[in-house]
Amino acid sequence: MEAALVGPLGRITLGSTKVTIGRTQDNTLVLSDPRVSSNHAEIRSEGAYFSVVDLGSTNGTFVNEQQVYSNAPRLLQPGDMLRVGDTKFTFEVTTNAPQPASYLGGSTMRATPPPPPPPGSAGVTPNFVGNTSYGMDKMNYGGYLEAVPASSYTPPQQPSYMSETQVPTYIPTASRQAGQQPSYTPPSPPQKRSPVRAIILAAIALVIIVGGIGGFFVVQHNTYVYNTNLTATAQSQVNSLATSTAQAIAQQTAQAVATVNAEKHSNYPPFTNVALFDTLTSPTSTWDSSSICQFGSSGYTVSIQQAHTLQYCLNNSGQFGEIAYQVTMTVQQGDCGGLVFRYVDTRDLYFMDVCQDGSYDIGDYANGTENLRYSSTQPSSAIIQGTGKQNVIAITVQGNTVNVFINGHNVDSITSQALTTSFFSQGQVGLLADNLGDPTVVSYTNALVWTAQ
């Protein structure tokens, strides 16, 4: 099997050596493309597979026009289109391929990319993505601390494949050995028997027959008893196994129910009636789905590459008024995540930001204008700082008051008279990623909404 990149230089065969791509001469593949960074990306051998890694480039690396997260390996599949700057390659895998045009085994190759695409064509990332996910430019959002760099991400291992089943060896039955032909002796003529002797022999035969019948019934009885005992033992073992299995299943079910019940337990009275519960670990049609709002191994992920932009993804299961709303949040990369509530339309909504630098803020968009609680984000010791750290964040909305909870601590309370108007009386809930200057990826699990009884 042979893997290769097909692009401006023709067919470039990939080997076990890492291939670096960029504009400087220290790269394996040098591209004189103004949109390519000095050290832009690299192709890595992953055993029988290959992956591409963006090295923190300015303009990004794309597979099938989907941007690859910085420093996160992305496995390549046959037929994938790889774009670095404005230069495109096709990843191919062939078997018994002819001698390649070129082989990257530590040498340096240079390519001149095609002219850049016109404005508005593929490769330009718009501020709004899809029909059901929205980006919003931030205004007057200063005072944030510098974000901690994102931790690296290791993709799941490709599944191993079982070897073919061994063909059993067939041993033929031994052939019969031919015997000698028997000699034939004609029978002697019958002799006359004595009547007394015949009577004695008949009596003996009768005794033997009666004894045989008795023995047969004794044997049959013993066999029946043995089989009955064997069946009873087997049935007992089956019953025991079924009982233990049923007990194990019941115990696991009870533990699962207890876990779910514990997760559903509300700490925000009077909001104790579960109106929405989603673990966010399996795809569902009730949440927005796009390249920036998607389900993955770490939960439901919201991402934004555009600087100073707030991106949110909505739950479409219904409208909510006075509620408690909670979710477990992990900032995987970048700046801030948080909650969206009382969403009316793209210009009117409320939101709460919680940032991995240990700060938070709360605000709203009214007729497209952003209004913030604070001129700069506020620090809170309740926040577990750093990327890759879980924080349980929540809000309650009751009357004109919004309470902010982080890891069980009530860190703030604000009032907004607009919450009591008919326009903002209810709305959808959602999840967000806020890019304050760094590309941001936030994952969420266990979304819960409670209403009052």
QUINORCOR-V440144 format. One record per run of one state. SS is the DSSP state (@ for helix, = for strand, . for the rest). FROM is the first residue (numbers start at 1). LEN is the number of residues. If there is no record, write none. Layout:
SS,FROM,LEN + SS,FROM,LEN
//
This chain:
.,1,1 + =,2,6 + .,8,2 + =,10,5 + .,15,4 + =,19,4 + .,23,6 + =,29,3 + .,32,9 + =,41,6 + .,47,2 + =,49,6 + .,55,6 + =,61,3 + .,64,2 + =,66,2 + .,68,2 + =,70,1 + .,71,1 + =,72,1 + .,73,1 + =,74,2 + .,76,5 + =,81,4 + .,85,2 + =,87,8 + .,95,7 + =,102,3 + .,105,4 + =,109,3 + .,112,21 + =,133,5 + .,138,15 + =,153,1 + .,154,41 + @,195,70 + .,265,6 + =,271,8 + .,279,8 + =,287,1 + .,288,5 + =,293,4 + .,297,2 + =,299,6 + .,305,4 + =,309,7 + .,316,4 + =,320,1 + .,321,2 + =,323,11 + .,334,2 + =,336,10 + .,346,2 + =,348,8 + .,356,3 + =,359,8 + .,367,2 + =,369,4 + .,373,5 + =,378,2 + .,380,10 + =,390,9 + .,399,2 + =,401,6 + .,407,2 + =,409,7 + .,416,1 + @,417,4 + .,421,6 + =,427,9 + .,436,4 + =,440,13 + .,453,1
//
